[in-house]
Amino acid sequence: MKTALFIRLDRMGDLVLTLPCDSLVSENYKVHWLVPKGLEFVVDSATPKKEYRSVKKDFTWAAFFKLVKWIRSIKPEVSVSFHVPWWVNLALWIAGVKTRGGVKSQWHSYLFLNKALRQKRSRCEFHEMEYNYLLVEHTFSLAQNKESWKPVKLKAPKESRLQFNFNQKYIVVHPGMGGSALNWPIKNYATLINKLTEQCPVVITGTKSDEPYLNPLKKSLKDNHRVVWLDKQLDGFQLLKLLENASATIAPSTGVLHLSASLGVASLGLYSPILVHQAKRWGPMGDETVTFSPQVDCPAQFECLLEACPHYYCMDNLSVTPIATKALSYL
């Protein structure tokens, strides 16, 4: 059987939206994945199982030559660079991969890829997952078949060493994000969580990088004893276990929302109306997903115009009630 190499080396949500794309060629190729260090748990949880190697994204000559050696050892005939730093495309070229597909955008894609596709993703004509499928179809010269564009399915491990009562119904709220899009104000999250805890416990997740959102939220909710704080306490597999057993997950445009959707859990996303932030481009993909966004005619394409926009700050006006009502309907 021939071998192919698929590479995505950026964020968790992007990886989740790329992992299903090997299904287009898996009958004819043994597909290997190259993914970022720290996200191994995502690939390990995918069904069907995937072969992969993880690397750090930072360039060193030692890492570069190690990667070239590994690529030569698996002998891929085709590679697809979904999102990679320059030195990875150079490694593919030096390793002698015959067909090197990818996104034609940055300078290294013009130098080192020979079957790249120009995708003007900032126009947001497709969802991120759809752009990834189109890239594979182009690289492998396949006819477009939207019927086969399905999201990845993840499965949490049976054991996760997480001390938590999974017999109760609960909702997960993940208020933090990396800052690549607009988020909901803290006071709105606090109001939502107080409303939800009238009917069930709410579990808050997050990492150290989410502290700008978590710390003021903790102050607002200090007297609410039905809030369970698991921020900075979960490894990847424990997070998956927690999400998989939740009645619903509520989060802004972040990787946790995509994990939840891929686990088959009801996933409610809070999205900015800015063109490149919209749910049309980055929304969760799964059997039970719904997104909420301010109903405004946003004039911005890349970044919020702040006070120059007549709708500023529109995220503040995204109502709590329909979000809470929808989330509670899954109990």
Phi and psi in degrees as GROMACS dihedral restraints (atoms count N, CA, C in turn):
[ dihedral_restraints ]
;  ai    aj    ak    al  type     phi  dphi    fc
    3     4     5     6     1   -70.5    20    10
    4     5     6     7     1   162.4    20    10
    6     7     8     9     1  -119.8    20    10
    7     8     9    10     1   141.6    20    10
    9    10    11    12     1  -130.0    20    10
   10    11    12    13     1   153.8    20    10
   12    13    14    15     1  -124.9    20    10
   13    14    15    16     1   121.0    20    10
   15    16    17    18     1  -109.2    20    10
   16    17    18    19     1   133.5    20    10
   18    19    20    21     1  -130.1    20    10
   19    20    21    22     1   125.1    20    10
   21    22    23    24     1  -139.8    20    10
   22    23    24    25     1   115.7    20    10
   24    25    26    27     1  -125.3    20    10
   25    26    27    28     1    43.6    20    10
   27    28    29    30     1  -123.2    20    10
   28    29    30    31     1  -120.1    20    10
   30    31    32    33     1   -93.7    20    10
   31    32    33    34     1   166.5    20    10
   33    34    35    36     1   -60.9    20    10
   34    35    36    37     1   -49.0    20    10
   36    37    38    39     1   -61.0    20    10
   37    38    39    40     1   -39.0    20    10
   39    40    41    42     1   -63.7    20    10
   40    41    42    43     1   -39.5    20    10
   42    43    44    45     1   -64.0    20    10
   43    44    45    46     1   -43.6    20    10
   45    46    47    48     1   -58.8    20    10
   46    47    48    49     1   -38.4    20    10
   48    49    50    51     1   -81.1    20    10
   49    50    51    52     1    -1.6    20    10
   51    52    53    54     1  -109.2    20    10
   52    53    54    55     1   -30.2    20    10
   54    55    56    57     1   -54.8    20    10
   55    56    57    58     1   -33.2    20    10
   57    58    59    60     1   -72.9    20    10
   58    59    60    61     1   -11.8    20    10
   60    61    62    63     1   -68.9    20    10
   61    62    63    64     1   -18.5    20    10
   63    64    65    66     1   -70.7    20    10
   64    65    66    67     1   -13.1    20    10
   66    67    68    69     1   -62.5    20    10
   67    68    69    70     1   -22.7    20    10
   69    70    71    72     1   -68.1    20    10
   70    71    72    73     1   -25.4    20    10
   72    73    74    75     1  -126.6    20    10
   73    74    75    76     1     2.3    20    10
   75    76    77    78     1   -64.5    20    10
   76    77    78    79     1   -20.3    20    10
   78    79    80    81     1   -75.3    20    10
   79    80    81    82     1   -25.2    20    10
   81    82    83    84     1  -111.6    20    10
   82    83    84    85     1   -13.9    20    10
   84    85    86    87     1  -132.5    20    10
   85    86    87    88     1   144.8    20    10
   87    88    89    90     1   -87.4    20    10
   88    89    90    91     1   114.7    20    10
   90    91    92    93     1   -97.8    20    10
   91    92    93    94     1   126.7    20    10
   93    94    95    96     1  -104.2    20    10
   94    95    96    97     1   145.7    20    10
   96    97    98    99     1  -113.0    20    10
   97    98    99   100     1   145.4    20    10
   99   100   101   102     1  -117.6    20    10
  100   101   102   103     1   117.6    20    10
  102   103   104   105     1  -130.4    20    10
  103   104   105   106     1   166.1    20    10
  105   106   107   108     1   -73.8    20    10
  106   107   108   109     1   147.2    20    10
  108   109   110   111     1   -56.8    20    10
  109   110   111   112     1   138.1    20    10
  111   112   113   114     1    98.5    20    10
  112   113   114   115     1   -16.3    20    10
  114   115   116   117     1  -110.9    20    10
  115   116   117   118     1    18.1    20    10
  117   118   119   120     1   -59.4    20    10
  118   119   120   121     1   -34.9    20    10
  120   121   122   123     1   -61.7    20    10
  121   122   123   124     1   -29.6    20    10
  123   124   125   126     1   -67.6    20    10
  124   125   126   127     1   -47.2    20    10
  126   127   128   129     1   -69.0    20    10
  127   128   129   130     1   -38.8    20    10
  129   130   131   132     1   -61.4    20    10
  130   131   132   133     1   -25.9    20    10
  132   133   134   135     1   -92.9    20    10
  133   134   135   136     1    -4.3    20    10
  135   136   137   138     1   -76.1    20    10
  136   137   138   139     1   145.6    20    10
  138   139   140   141     1  -123.9    20    10
  139   140   141   142     1   132.0    20    10
  141   142   143   144     1   -69.3    20    10
  142   143   144   145     1   167.1    20    10
  144   145   146   147     1   -62.2    20    10
  145   146   147   148     1   150.5    20    10
  147   148   149   150     1  -126.3    20    10
  148   149   150   151     1   146.1    20    10
  150   151   152   153     1   -85.6    20    10
  151   152   153   154     1   135.7    20    10
  153   154   155   156     1  -156.5    20    10
  154   155   156   157     1   165.5    20    10
  156   157   158   159     1  -135.4    20    10
  157   158   159   160     1   144.1    20    10
  159   160   161   162     1  -112.4    20    10
  160   161   162   163     1   145.9    20    10
  162   163   164   165     1  -139.0    20    10
  163   164   165   166     1   157.8    20    10
  165   166   167   168     1   -79.5    20    10
  166   167   168   169     1   146.8    20    10
  168   169   170   171     1   -80.7    20    10
  169   170   171   172     1   -17.3    20    10
  171   172   173   174     1   -74.9    20    10
  172   173   174   175     1   137.7    20    10
  174   175   176   177     1   -79.3    20    10
  175   176   177   178     1   132.7    20    10
  177   178   179   180     1  -141.1    20    10
  178   179   180   181     1   152.8    20    10
  180   181   182   183     1   -63.6    20    10
  181   182   183   184     1   -35.8    20    10
  183   184   185   186     1   -62.6    20    10
  184   185   186   187     1   -44.7    20    10
  186   187   188   189     1   -65.3    20    10
  187   188   189   190     1   -38.0    20    10
  189   190   191   192     1   -62.4    20    10
  190   191   192   193     1   -51.9    20    10
  192   193   194   195     1   -69.1    20    10
  193   194   195   196     1   -30.3    20    10
  195   196   197   198     1   -65.0    20    10
  196   197   198   199     1   -39.5    20    10
  198   199   200   201     1   -67.5    20    10
  199   200   201   202     1   -43.5    20    10
  201   202   203   204     1   -57.5    20    10
  202   203   204   205     1   -44.5    20    10
  204   205   206   207     1   -62.0    20    10
  205   206   207   208     1   -42.6    20    10
  207   208   209   210     1   -66.6    20    10
  208   209   210   211     1   -43.3    20    10
  210   211   212   213     1   -59.0    20    10
  211   212   213   214     1   -43.5    20    10
  213   214   215   216     1   -64.1    20    10
  214   215   216   217     1   -31.8    20    10
  216   217   218   219     1   -70.4    20    10
  217   218   219   220     1   -31.9    20    10
  219   220   221   222     1   -91.3    20    10
  220   221   222   223     1   -14.1    20    10
  222   223   224   225     1    53.3    20    10
  223   224   225   226     1    57.5    20    10
  225   226   227   228     1   -72.5    20    10
  226   227   228   229     1   138.8    20    10
  228   229   230   231     1   -86.3    20    10
  229   230   231   232     1   -25.0    20    10
  231   232   233   234     1  -135.9    20    10
  232   233   234   235     1   143.0    20    10
  234   235   236   237     1  -132.8    20    10
  235   236   237   238     1   152.6    20    10
  237   238   239   240     1  -130.4    20    10
  238   239   240   241     1   117.2    20    10
  240   241   242   243     1   -97.7    20    10
  241   242   243   244     1    97.7    20    10
  243   244   245   246     1   -74.6    20    10
  244   245   246   247     1   -44.7    20    10
  246   247   248   249     1  -159.1    20    10
  247   248   249   250     1   110.9    20    10
  249   250   251   252     1  -143.1    20    10
  250   251   252   253     1   155.0    20    10
  252   253   254   255     1   -75.8    20    10
  253   254   255   256     1   165.0    20    10
  255   256   257   258     1   -56.7    20    10
  256   257   258   259     1   -36.8    20    10
  258   259   260   261     1   -72.6    20    10
  259   260   261   262     1   -21.3    20    10
  261   262   263   264     1   -71.7    20    10
  262   263   264   265     1   -42.9    20    10
  264   265   266   267     1   -64.3    20    10
  265   266   267   268     1   -36.2    20    10
  267   268   269   270     1   -63.2    20    10
  268   269   270   271     1   -41.8    20    10
  270   271   272   273     1   -61.1    20    10
  271   272   273   274     1   -39.7    20    10
  273   274   275   276     1   -62.2    20    10
  274   275   276   277     1   -42.1    20    10
  276   277   278   279     1   -65.8    20    10
  277   278   279   280     1   -46.8    20    10
  279   280   281   282     1   -65.9    20    10
  280   281   282   283     1   -36.0    20    10
  282   283   284   285     1   -72.2    20    10
  283   284   285   286     1   -11.1    20    10
  285   286   287   288     1    84.1    20    10
  286   287   288   289     1    26.3    20    10
  288   289   290   291     1   -64.7    20    10
  289   290   291   292     1   125.5    20    10
  291   292   293   294     1   -65.2    20    10
  292   293   294   295     1   -51.3    20    10
  294   295   296   297     1  -114.6    20    10
  295   296   297   298     1   117.5    20    10
  297   298   299   300     1  -119.5    20    10
  298   299   300   301     1    96.9    20    10
  300   301   302   303     1   -92.5    20    10
  301   302   303   304     1   168.2    20    10
  303   304   305   306     1   162.7    20    10
  304   305   306   307     1  -175.4    20    10
  306   307   308   309     1   -83.5    20    10
  307   308   309   310     1   124.5    20    10
  309   310   311   312     1   -85.7    20    10
  310   311   312   313     1   101.2    20    10
  312   313   314   315     1  -148.5    20    10
  313   314   315   316     1   -69.4    20    10
  315   316   317   318     1   -77.1    20    10
  316   317   318   319     1   162.4    20    10
  318   319   320   321     1   -53.7    20    10
  319   320   321   322     1   -39.3    20    10
  321   322   323   324     1   -68.9    20    10
  322   323   324   325     1   -23.8    20    10
  324   325   326   327     1   -69.8    20    10
  325   326   327   328     1   -30.8    20    10
  327   328   329   330     1   -74.8    20    10
  328   329   330   331     1   -31.6    20    10
  330   331   332   333     1   -81.7    20    10
  331   332   333   334     1   -42.1    20    10
  333   334   335   336     1  -111.2    20    10
  334   335   336   337     1   -11.0    20    10
  336   337   338   339     1  -103.2    20    10
  337   338   339   340     1   141.4    20    10
  339   340   341   342     1  -114.4    20    10
  340   341   342   343     1     1.3    20    10
  342   343   344   345     1  -142.9    20    10
  343   344   345   346     1    48.1    20    10
  345   346   347   348     1   -81.0    20    10
  346   347   348   349     1   155.7    20    10
  348   349   350   351     1  -121.2    20    10
  349   350   351   352     1   128.4    20    10
  351   352   353   354     1   -77.5    20    10
  352   353   354   355     1   113.1    20    10
  354   355   356   357     1  -121.6    20    10
  355   356   357   358     1   114.3    20    10
  357   358   359   360     1   -85.3    20    10
  358   359   360   361     1    75.7    20    10
  360   361   362   363     1   -65.3    20    10
  361   362   363   364     1   -23.7    20    10
  363   364   365   366     1   -67.0    20    10
  364   365   366   367     1   -14.7    20    10
  366   367   368   369     1   -76.7    20    10
  367   368   369   370     1   -17.7    20    10
  369   370   371   372     1    57.8    20    10
  370   371   372   373     1    43.7    20    10
  372   373   374   375     1   -79.7    20    10
  373   374   375   376     1   -20.5    20    10
  375   376   377   378     1  -133.6    20    10
  376   377   378   379     1   167.8    20    10
  378   379   380   381     1   -78.3    20    10
  379   380   381   382     1   156.5    20    10
  381   382   383   384     1   -55.2    20    10
  382   383   384   385     1   -43.8    20    10
  384   385   386   387     1   -61.5    20    10
  385   386   387   388     1   -38.8    20    10
  387   388   389   390     1   -68.3    20    10
  388   389   390   391     1   -39.4    20    10
  390   391   392   393     1   -58.6    20    10
  391   392   393   394     1   -39.5    20    10
  393   394   395   396     1   -67.4    20    10
  394   395   396   397     1   -41.4    20    10
  396   397   398   399     1   -63.1    20    10
  397   398   399   400     1   -41.9    20    10
  399   400   401   402     1   -61.1    20    10
  400   401   402   403     1   -35.0    20    10
  402   403   404   405     1   -66.5    20    10
  403   404   405   406     1   -41.5    20    10
  405   406   407   408     1   -66.5    20    10
  406   407   408   409     1   -43.5    20    10
  408   409   410   411     1   -60.7    20    10
  409   410   411   412     1   -39.3    20    10
  411   412   413   414     1   -67.0    20    10
  412   413   414   415     1   -46.1    20    10
  414   415   416   417     1   -62.4    20    10
  415   416   417   418     1   -38.1    20    10
  417   418   419   420     1   -98.5    20    10
  418   419   420   421     1     9.2    20    10
  420   421   422   423     1    54.4    20    10
  421   422   423   424     1    47.3    20    10
  423   424   425   426     1   -99.5    20    10
  424   425   426   427     1   148.9    20    10
  426   427   428   429     1   -70.4    20    10
  427   428   429   430     1   145.4    20    10
  429   430   431   432     1   -65.7    20    10
  430   431   432   433     1   130.2    20    10
  432   433   434   435     1  -141.8    20    10
  433   434   435   436     1    86.8    20    10
  435   436   437   438     1   -64.0    20    10
  436   437   438   439     1   -21.8    20    10
  438   439   440   441     1   -62.8    20    10
  439   440   441   442     1   -25.0    20    10
  441   442   443   444     1   -93.3    20    10
  442   443   444   445     1     0.8    20    10
  444   445   446   447     1   -84.1    20    10
  445   446   447   448     1    88.4    20    10
  447   448   449   450     1  -113.5    20    10
  448   449   450   451     1   149.2    20    10
  450   451   452   453     1   -72.5    20    10
  451   452   453   454     1   159.5    20    10
  453   454   455   456     1   -72.3    20    10
  454   455   456   457     1   151.7    20    10
  456   457   458   459     1  -111.7    20    10
  457   458   459   460     1   127.2    20    10
  459   460   461   462     1  -107.6    20    10
  460   461   462   463     1   155.4    20    10
  462   463   464   465     1  -137.3    20    10
  463   464   465   466     1   122.8    20    10
  465   466   467   468     1   -70.2    20    10
  466   467   468   469     1   151.7    20    10
  468   469   470   471     1   -67.1    20    10
  469   470   471   472     1   153.6    20    10
  471   472   473   474     1   -65.3    20    10
  472   473   474   475     1   -37.3    20    10
  474   475   476   477     1  -116.4    20    10
  475   476   477   478     1   134.6    20    10
  477   478   479   480     1  -134.9    20    10
  478   479   480   481     1    -1.3    20    10
  480   481   482   483     1    59.5    20    10
  481   482   483   484     1    27.7    20    10
  483   484   485   486     1   -96.4    20    10
  484   485   486   487     1   118.5    20    10
  486   487   488   489     1   -81.9    20    10
  487   488   489   490     1    95.0    20    10
  489   490   491   492     1  -155.1    20    10
  490   491   492   493     1   145.9    20    10
  492   493   494   495     1   -83.6    20    10
  493   494   495   496     1    96.4    20    10
  495   496   497   498     1   -81.0    20    10
  496   497   498   499     1    -2.7    20    10
  498   499   500   501     1   -79.9    20    10
  499   500   501   502     1   -13.1    20    10
  501   502   503   504     1   -92.4    20    10
  502   503   504   505     1   158.2    20    10
  504   505   506   507     1   -87.3    20    10
  505   506   507   508     1   137.4    20    10
  507   508   509   510     1  -153.6    20    10
  508   509   510   511     1   161.6    20    10
  510   511   512   513     1  -119.7    20    10
  511   512   513   514     1   137.0    20    10
  513   514   515   516     1   -96.0    20    10
  514   515   516   517     1   132.9    20    10
  516   517   518   519     1  -121.3    20    10
  517   518   519   520     1   124.5    20    10
  519   520   521   522     1  -117.0    20    10
  520   521   522   523     1    96.1    20    10
  522   523   524   525     1   -83.1    20    10
  523   524   525   526     1   -17.1    20    10
  525   526   527   528     1   -84.6    20    10
  526   527   528   529     1   165.1    20    10
  528   529   530   531     1  -162.0    20    10
  529   530   531   532     1   169.4    20    10
  531   532   533   534     1   -78.7    20    10
  532   533   534   535     1    -7.3    20    10
  534   535   536   537     1    91.9    20    10
  535   536   537   538     1     8.0    20    10
  537   538   539   540     1   -77.5    20    10
  538   539   540   541     1   -12.7    20    10
  540   541   542   543     1  -141.9    20    10
  541   542   543   544     1   172.1    20    10
  543   544   545   546     1   -72.1    20    10
  544   545   546   547     1   145.5    20    10
  546   547   548   549     1  -115.2    20    10
  547   548   549   550     1   167.2    20    10
  549   550   551   552     1   -76.2    20    10
  550   551   552   553     1   144.1    20    10
  552   553   554   555     1   -62.7    20    10
  553   554   555   556     1   150.4    20    10
  555   556   557   558     1   -57.9    20    10
  556   557   558   559     1   -41.1    20    10
  558   559   560   561     1   -62.9    20    10
  559   560   561   562     1   -30.7    20    10
  561   562   563   564     1   -70.3    20    10
  562   563   564   565     1   -42.1    20    10
  564   565   566   567     1   -60.1    20    10
  565   566   567   568     1   -42.8    20    10
  567   568   569   570     1   -62.6    20    10
  568   569   570   571     1   -43.7    20    10
  570   571   572   573     1   -62.5    20    10
  571   572   573   574     1   -43.8    20    10
  573   574   575   576     1   -60.1    20    10
  574   575   576   577     1   -48.2    20    10
  576   577   578   579     1   -65.1    20    10
  577   578   579   580     1   -40.8    20    10
  579   580   581   582     1   -61.1    20    10
  580   581   582   583     1   -37.9    20    10
  582   583   584   585     1   -68.8    20    10
  583   584   585   586     1   -41.9    20    10
  585   586   587   588     1   -65.7    20    10
  586   587   588   589     1   -39.8    20    10
  588   589   590   591     1   -70.3    20    10
  589   590   591   592     1    -6.4    20    10
  591   592   593   594     1   -68.1    20    10
  592   593   594   595     1   -19.7    20    10
  594   595   596   597     1  -122.1    20    10
  595   596   597   598     1   -20.3    20    10
  597   598   599   600     1  -162.3    20    10
  598   599   600   601     1   162.4    20    10
  600   601   602   603     1   -66.3    20    10
  601   602   603   604     1   151.8    20    10
  603   604   605   606     1  -121.2    20    10
  604   605   606   607     1   128.6    20    10
  606   607   608   609     1  -102.8    20    10
  607   608   609   610     1   127.9    20    10
  609   610   611   612     1  -102.1    20    10
  610   611   612   613     1   129.0    20    10
  612   613   614   615     1  -117.7    20    10
  613   614   615   616     1   163.1    20    10
  615   616   617   618     1   163.3    20    10
  616   617   618   619     1   166.3    20    10
  618   619   620   621     1  -113.8    20    10
  619   620   621   622     1  -179.9    20    10
  621   622   623   624     1   -58.6    20    10
  622   623   624   625     1   -35.0    20    10
  624   625   626   627     1   -67.6    20    10
  625   626   627   628     1   -15.7    20    10
  627   628   629   630     1   -89.7    20    10
  628   629   630   631     1     3.3    20    10
  630   631   632   633     1   -56.5    20    10
  631   632   633   634     1   -34.5    20    10
  633   634   635   636     1   -58.3    20    10
  634   635   636   637     1   -24.9    20    10
  636   637   638   639     1   -92.9    20    10
  637   638   639   640     1   -39.5    20    10
  639   640   641   642     1   -72.3    20    10
  640   641   642   643     1   -42.3    20    10
  642   643   644   645     1   -62.0    20    10
  643   644   645   646     1   -49.7    20    10
  645   646   647   648     1   -67.4    20    10
  646   647   648   649     1   -27.9    20    10
  648   649   650   651     1   -68.6    20    10
  649   650   651   652     1   -37.2    20    10
  651   652   653   654     1   -63.1    20    10
  652   653   654   655     1   -37.7    20    10
  654   655   656   657     1   -65.4    20    10
  655   656   657   658     1   -40.3    20    10
  657   658   659   660     1   -68.2    20    10
  658   659   660   661     1   -30.5    20    10
  660   661   662   663     1  -109.3    20    10
  661   662   663   664     1    17.7    20    10
  663   664   665   666     1   -61.7    20    10
  664   665   666   667     1   -23.6    20    10
  666   667   668   669     1  -100.3    20    10
  667   668   669   670     1     2.6    20    10
  669   670   671   672     1   -94.5    20    10
  670   671   672   673     1   105.9    20    10
  672   673   674   675     1   -86.3    20    10
  673   674   675   676     1     2.2    20    10
  675   676   677   678     1   -97.2    20    10
  676   677   678   679     1     7.2    20    10
  678   679   680   681     1   -95.8    20    10
  679   680   681   682     1   128.2    20    10
  681   682   683   684     1  -107.0    20    10
  682   683   684   685     1   118.9    20    10
  684   685   686   687     1   -96.5    20    10
  685   686   687   688     1   109.7    20    10
  687   688   689   690     1  -115.8    20    10
  688   689   690   691     1    16.7    20    10
  690   691   692   693     1   -63.0    20    10
  691   692   693   694     1   141.8    20    10
  693   694   695   696     1    60.6    20    10
  694   695   696   697     1    22.2    20    10
  696   697   698   699     1  -121.0    20    10
  697   698   699   700     1    -5.5    20    10
  699   700   701   702     1  -113.2    20    10
  700   701   702   703     1   136.2    20    10
  702   703   704   705     1   -85.6    20    10
  703   704   705   706     1   178.7    20    10
  705   706   707   708     1   -59.5    20    10
  706   707   708   709     1   -44.6    20    10
  708   709   710   711     1   -68.4    20    10
  709   710   711   712     1   -36.4    20    10
  711   712   713   714     1   -66.7    20    10
  712   713   714   715     1   -37.5    20    10
  714   715   716   717     1   -62.1    20    10
  715   716   717   718     1   -44.5    20    10
  717   718   719   720     1   -60.9    20    10
  718   719   720   721     1   -42.7    20    10
  720   721   722   723     1   -62.6    20    10
  721   722   723   724     1   -42.9    20    10
  723   724   725   726     1   -63.5    20    10
  724   725   726   727     1   -45.1    20    10
  726   727   728   729     1   -66.5    20    10
  727   728   729   730     1   -42.0    20    10
  729   730   731   732     1   -61.8    20    10
  730   731   732   733     1   -30.2    20    10
  732   733   734   735     1   -96.7    20    10
  733   734   735   736     1     1.4    20    10
  735   736   737   738     1   -77.4    20    10
  736   737   738   739     1   154.4    20    10
  738   739   740   741     1   -73.8    20    10
  739   740   741   742     1   -32.9    20    10
  741   742   743   744     1  -163.1    20    10
  742   743   744   745     1   158.5    20    10
  744   745   746   747     1  -124.3    20    10
  745   746   747   748     1   136.1    20    10
  747   748   749   750     1  -121.6    20    10
  748   749   750   751     1   128.0    20    10
  750   751   752   753     1  -160.6    20    10
  751   752   753   754     1   158.0    20    10
  753   754   755   756     1   -77.1    20    10
  754   755   756   757     1  -167.2    20    10
  756   757   758   759     1   -71.3    20    10
  757   758   759   760     1    89.9    20    10
  759   760   761   762     1  -150.3    20    10
  760   761   762   763     1   166.3    20    10
  762   763   764   765     1   -60.9    20    10
  763   764   765   766     1   -33.6    20    10
  765   766   767   768     1   -60.6    20    10
  766   767   768   769     1   -37.8    20    10
  768   769   770   771     1   -62.5    20    10
  769   770   771   772     1   -40.0    20    10
  771   772   773   774     1   -71.0    20    10
  772   773   774   775     1   -35.5    20    10
  774   775   776   777     1   -60.2    20    10
  775   776   777   778     1   -48.4    20    10
  777   778   779   780     1   -58.2    20    10
  778   779   780   781     1   -47.4    20    10
  780   781   782   783     1   -62.0    20    10
  781   782   783   784     1   -39.3    20    10
  783   784   785   786     1   -73.4    20    10
  784   785   786   787     1   -16.8    20    10
  786   787   788   789     1   -85.2    20    10
  787   788   789   790     1    -4.7    20    10
  789   790   791   792     1    84.7    20    10
  790   791   792   793     1    13.9    20    10
  792   793   794   795     1   -89.7    20    10
  793   794   795   796     1   145.9    20    10
  795   796   797   798     1   -57.8    20    10
  796   797   798   799     1   121.9    20    10
  798   799   800   801     1  -126.2    20    10
  799   800   801   802     1   120.2    20    10
  801   802   803   804     1  -109.8    20    10
  802   803   804   805     1   116.5    20    10
  804   805   806   807     1  -105.6    20    10
  805   806   807   808     1   141.0    20    10
  807   808   809   810     1  -108.8    20    10
  808   809   810   811     1   114.2    20    10
  810   811   812   813     1  -123.0    20    10
  811   812   813   814     1   145.2    20    10
  813   814   815   816     1   -74.8    20    10
  814   815   816   817     1   149.3    20    10
  816   817   818   819     1   -84.5    20    10
  817   818   819   820     1    -4.3    20    10
  819   820   821   822     1   -59.4    20    10
  820   821   822   823     1   139.2    20    10
  822   823   824   825     1   -49.8    20    10
  823   824   825   826     1   -52.3    20    10
  825   826   827   828     1   -78.7    20    10
  826   827   828   829     1    -3.1    20    10
  828   829   830   831     1  -102.4    20    10
  829   830   831   832     1    -9.0    20    10
  831   832   833   834     1   -65.6    20    10
  832   833   834   835     1   155.4    20    10
  834   835   836   837     1   -61.5    20    10
  835   836   837   838     1   -28.5    20    10
  837   838   839   840     1   -56.2    20    10
  838   839   840   841     1   -31.3    20    10
  840   841   842   843     1   -97.3    20    10
  841   842   843   844     1   -35.1    20    10
  843   844   845   846     1  -128.7    20    10
  844   845   846   847     1    11.5    20    10
  846   847   848   849     1   -65.3    20    10
  847   848   849   850     1   157.6    20    10
  849   850   851   852     1   -66.3    20    10
  850   851   852   853     1   145.1    20    10
  852   853   854   855     1  -116.3    20    10
  853   854   855   856     1   115.5    20    10
  855   856   857   858     1  -176.2    20    10
  856   857   858   859     1  -176.7    20    10
  858   859   860   861     1   -72.8    20    10
  859   860   861   862     1   -28.5    20    10
  861   862   863   864     1  -136.9    20    10
  862   863   864   865     1    84.6    20    10
  864   865   866   867     1  -131.8    20    10
  865   866   867   868     1   147.6    20    10
  867   868   869   870     1  -148.2    20    10
  868   869   870   871     1   142.7    20    10
  870   871   872   873     1  -123.3    20    10
  871   872   873   874     1   151.6    20    10
  873   874   875   876     1  -126.1    20    10
  874   875   876   877     1   136.5    20    10
  876   877   878   879     1  -150.4    20    10
  877   878   879   880     1   148.2    20    10
  879   880   881   882     1   -57.4    20    10
  880   881   882   883     1   134.4    20    10
  882   883   884   885     1   -87.3    20    10
  883   884   885   886     1    74.4    20    10
  885   886   887   888     1  -130.2    20    10
  886   887   888   889     1   157.3    20    10
  888   889   890   891     1   -88.7    20    10
  889   890   891   892     1    84.5    20    10
  891   892   893   894     1   -70.7    20    10
  892   893   894   895     1   128.4    20    10
  894   895   896   897     1   -85.8    20    10
  895   896   897   898     1    -6.4    20    10
  897   898   899   900     1   -88.2    20    10
  898   899   900   901     1   147.1    20    10
  900   901   902   903     1  -104.1    20    10
  901   902   903   904     1   -43.9    20    10
  903   904   905   906     1  -113.9    20    10
  904   905   906   907     1   -43.3    20    10
  906   907   908   909     1  -135.8    20    10
  907   908   909   910     1   152.9    20    10
  909   910   911   912     1   -61.3    20    10
  910   911   912   913     1   137.0    20    10
  912   913   914   915     1   -82.7    20    10
  913   914   915   916     1    -0.6    20    10
  915   916   917   918     1    55.9    20    10
  916   917   918   919     1  -133.2    20    10
  918   919   920   921     1   -64.8    20    10
  919   920   921   922     1   -15.5    20    10
  921   922   923   924     1   -74.6    20    10
  922   923   924   925     1   -12.3    20    10
  924   925   926   927     1   -94.9    20    10
  925   926   927   928     1   133.7    20    10
  927   928   929   930     1   -67.5    20    10
  928   929   930   931     1   -14.8    20    10
  930   931   932   933     1  -100.4    20    10
  931   932   933   934     1     0.8    20    10
  933   934   935   936     1   -66.5    20    10
  934   935   936   937     1   136.4    20    10
  936   937   938   939     1   -99.5    20    10
  937   938   939   940     1   104.0    20    10
  939   940   941   942     1   -64.1    20    10
  940   941   942   943     1   -30.7    20    10
  942   943   944   945     1   -62.3    20    10
  943   944   945   946     1   -26.7    20    10
  945   946   947   948     1   -65.8    20    10
  946   947   948   949     1   -25.9    20    10
  948   949   950   951     1   -92.4    20    10
  949   950   951   952     1     2.9    20    10
  951   952   953   954     1   -72.6    20    10
  952   953   954   955     1   113.3    20    10
  954   955   956   957     1   -68.7    20    10
  955   956   957   958     1   141.9    20    10
  957   958   959   960     1   -71.6    20    10
  958   959   960   961     1   -40.8    20    10
  960   961   962   963     1   -56.3    20    10
  961   962   963   964     1   -52.6    20    10
  963   964   965   966     1   -64.6    20    10
  964   965   966   967     1   -29.9    20    10
  966   967   968   969     1   -69.4    20    10
  967   968   969   970     1   -47.4    20    10
  969   970   971   972     1   -63.0    20    10
  970   971   972   973     1   -43.5    20    10
  972   973   974   975     1   -60.4    20    10
  973   974   975   976     1   -44.9    20    10
  975   976   977   978     1   -66.2    20    10
  976   977   978   979     1   -43.4    20    10
  978   979   980   981     1   -62.8    20    10
  979   980   981   982     1   -42.9    20    10
  981   982   983   984     1   -69.4    20    10
  982   983   984   985     1   -20.8    20    10
  984   985   986   987     1   -68.4    20    10
  985   986   987   988     1   -15.6    20    10
  987   988   989   990     1   -90.0    20    10
  988   989   990   991     1    -4.1    20    10
